């Protein structure tokens, strides 16, 4: 039985930096707990993008500072048996490189009780400028949808997830709104939203990648012979629509990080 991996959340650095809540776990629960952001997002994995601002190679791990329009993410790539390739990829980066990263959040509290969050990369990809622009645009869209859901939830005497879903919000957006009201009643949401004006948006890039994502999903569904759809079939179908092979790779990475597809064997893909 195939189970989905924890979905990597698209999140801006300020939302992650302002996070102060770790979800409580019962004693019988295993694994890392979720962190809960001011927008109510429950997070274990993230998909982030930006420009490398600094790099420091140490003996056992490499520290990376990654900048997006609202600040910085802090990455730590460790030299373990399971992540040597990621450590090598981090070591090869230069300041100014544009990259996209899928990684696990690693929260810890200081002696003063302040929550700090670093990201342990699972994958590091070189990113074209259009990809960075698309990430900015889509992450902004996701964040604004959650903000509007929070505003709707605040109009109610009690948090009501079902009523928000009936208004057209997704179950996740409605749950985020309830989480935000529960954990961040004193957070200045208006100030946070005003900071989003600095996020770059390029609609053409976003529309193009959205179109390619739809094409990839359709081709996988149509050409899955039971063993998965061949990578070559995706590249050929995309070329007929004037998409480059590098764009197909970006779309596959995007769909994989969001939990829509998985690589069942080398260069063969299935829809989850």
N, C-alpha and C positions, 0 to 999 in steps of 0.2 A: 504494500500500500504506500503510495507516494503522499507525503505530507509537505505542506508549504513551509519554507523557512520563514523566520520572522521577517516581516516586510521592512525594508530599509526606508526610513522616513526622510522626505525632502525637508530640510530645515535650515533656516538662516542662522548665522553665527550668533546674532544677538538673542534670538529665542533660546538657543542652547546655553549661551553664557548666563542668561537671567534665570535659568532653571534652578530651583532650590528644593525640590521634592523628590524623594525616593519612595516608591510605593512599598507599603508594608507587605511582608510575606508571612504566611503561616509557617510553623516549624517544619511541616512535611513538604514544603515546596522546595524545588531544587533550581539551580542555575542563578544567574544574575537577576536581580529585580529590575523592574522598569523604573526609569526616571519619568517624571511628569512635568512637562514644560508649562510656561505661563499660558500658552494657547490650549492647554489640556492634552497635548500630544503625548501618548505613551510610547516610550522609545527604548529599544535595545540596540537597533542598528540604524545607521544613517547613510544617506547618499548625499554627498556634498561636493562642491566644485569651487574652484577659485585659482588664485595665483600664489605660488610658493614665495613667502616673504622671508623665511629664514630656514636654515638647516644646520643641524649639529650632529655629527656622527660620533657616537660613543662606542665603547667596546661591545656592549650587548644589545644596544638599541640605538635607533636614530630618531631624533626629535625634529619635527617639521611644524612650522607655523604657516597656515594656509589662510589667505585673505579673501573674503567676499566683500560685497559693497557695504556691509554693516559692521565689519570687524574681523576677528580672527578665530580660527579653529586651531586646536593643539593636537597634533598627531604623534603617536609613539609606535614605531615599527620595531618589534623585538626580533632577535635572532634565535628563533626556536625551530625545532624540526618541522613545525607546521607552517612556518611563515618566513622561511629563508628567502623565497622568491620575492616576497613583499619587501623584506629588508633590503634586498639587492636593488629593487626598483626605487625605494626611497633614497638609497645611497647615490643612485645615478641622477637624481634630480638636481636642477640648478635653480638658484633664486630667479624668479620671473617666469618659470615654467607654468603653463596652465594645465591643471590636472583635474580629474574627477576621482573621487574616492568612495568606495563602499567599506564601511567599517563598523565595529562594535563600540558602543560607548562604555567608558570605564570611569564610573563616578567614585569619588572618595571625599571624605570630610576632613577638613583641617582641624587642628587642636581647638580652634575658635568656633568650630561647628559650621564653617562655610563650605558649601558643596562646590567641588571642582570637578570638571569633566574633561577627560582626554578621550581621544578616539584611537582605537587600535585597528589599523587598516587591514582589510581582507583582500582588497584589490586596489591597485592604483593604475589609472589610465591617463595617457596623454589626451588632452582635450583641445579641440579647435575652438577658435573664438566664437563660432556659431553655437557650439555646444555649451560654452559658458553662458552665453546670452540666453539660450533656451532654459538652462537650469535656473538662472535668475528669474526669468519670466514665469516658469511653471511654479517655482517655490513661492514666488510672490502671490500667484493665483491661489495656491493651496492655503497660504497663510491668511489671505483676505477672506476666503470662504469660512474659515474657522472663526475669524473675528465677527463676521456677520451672524454666524450661528450663536456665538456667545451673546451678542446684543439681543438676539431674539429670545434666548433663554432667560436673560435678565428681566424680561418683561413678565415672566411668569412667577407666581407666588412660590411654586416648588419646581425644581428641575424636572422637565418632562421630555424625555428623549423621543418618545413616540410622536408627540405633536410636532417636533422639529422635522422629523422624517416625513410627515405628511405635508409639510411645507416645501419639501424638495431637497432637504439636506440629506446627506448620506448618514447611515448609522454611525459611522466613525466620526463625522463632523459633529453630530449631536452628542455623542459620548464625550468628545473633546470639550464641547461647551459646558457640559455638566462637570467635568473634571476641573476646568478653569474656575468655575464659580465655587467649587468645593475647596480648592487649594490656594487660589490666588485672588481672594476678594480685595486685597489692598494693592494689587499690582496696577500700575498706570498703563492700561491698555491703549489709551489715546496717544500717549507719548510714544509708545512702541509703534503704533500704526503710522504716526507722523514720520518716524525714521525711515519708513519703507520708501519714501519718495526718492531716495538715492539709489534704489535698486534699478539696474538697467533692464529695459524690456525691448526685445526685438521680436515683433509678432511674426515676421516672415520666417525666421529660424524656427520658432515654435510650431508654426503651421506645417512646415516641411517635415520636421521630425514626427509630429503627430500623424501625418499622412503615411510616413514610412512605417511607423509602429503598426498602424492598421493593416498595411500591406503585408508585413511580416506575419502578423497573427493569422490573416486570411490564408496565406500560402502554407503556413505550418498546418493549419486545419485541413486544407485541401490535399496536401501532399504527404501527410503522415501515413506511411505504409504499415504501421504497427510498430516499427522500429524507430520512428521519429522522422522528421523532415530533414533532408540533407541540406547542409550549409550551402552547397553549390546551387541548389534549386532556389534558395533565397536570393543569392547574389544575382542569378540569371533573371529572376522575376523583377528584382529591383532595378537592374540595368535597363530593362524594357521601359521602365518609368523614369529613366534618367537619374537614378540614384547611384552614387559611387559605392564601392565595396567598403570603404572606411565608414560611410554613413550606416551601412547595414550592421557593421560591428558595433557602432554606437547604439543603434536601436536594440540589438540583442542584449547588450550590457544593461540598457535601461529597462527592458522588459524582464530580464533576469533579476535585477535588483528589486523590482516591484512585485516579484512573485508571480508573474503572469505566465512565464515559461521556465523550463529547465533543460539542461543539456543531458539527455538520457545516456548518450555515449559520445565519443569524440566526434564533434561537428554534426551531431544530430539532435534535433530539438522537438520537444513536445509542449503542448499547452497544458497547464495545470488546471 
